[in-house]
Amino acid sequence: MSRRHDQLAAHIRRLGNHALNELLLQLPKHRFAALVEAALSRPVLPAGLVLRFEPAPGVDGWTVLACAPRRQLGTLTRHHDPRGRIGWRAWTRAGHQVQVAGVCWWRRRLAAGTALAWVTPASGARCLALAAYVRALADRQLQELLAGLPRDRYDRLVEAAYPPQGTAA
């Protein structure tokens, strides 16, 4: 990989989460869909998202908050399965039970909180996970992904990554 491509990859990795996701939205639909399928195939608690659990008034469970800034995502309640095992169910603020890939209860509170964050747009979990996935791509994979951008957008990106000689970056 050339030094020029290394610089472009480094520039992309320095973009903020929002800017990077806005850039990715400019990919052709089929490429963006494939990227999302690979990056968001399962719920994860991405770096940068902090969940806080506070006792929920009136229920045997917890209110889940995403922090910085503080946003209420929903509630977790204790659940006993038919075998008597204790687990957790997640509920959105609107009172809908969370179900991810056919799973509707989790053995650990953090796993239930992660599923709740995953289905709640206000948490930003998917945005953070998509940006982290793209930043973790090898330089060659990142370059191949960027090659799918519209030509004028790709050209502007290259210009931003490589200012003209003799100017400060």
Helices and strands as residue ranges (DSSP letters): H 3-14, H 17-24, H 29-39, E 50-55, E 61-67, E 71-80, E 86-92, H 109-119, G 121-123, H 125-135, H 139-146, H 151-161
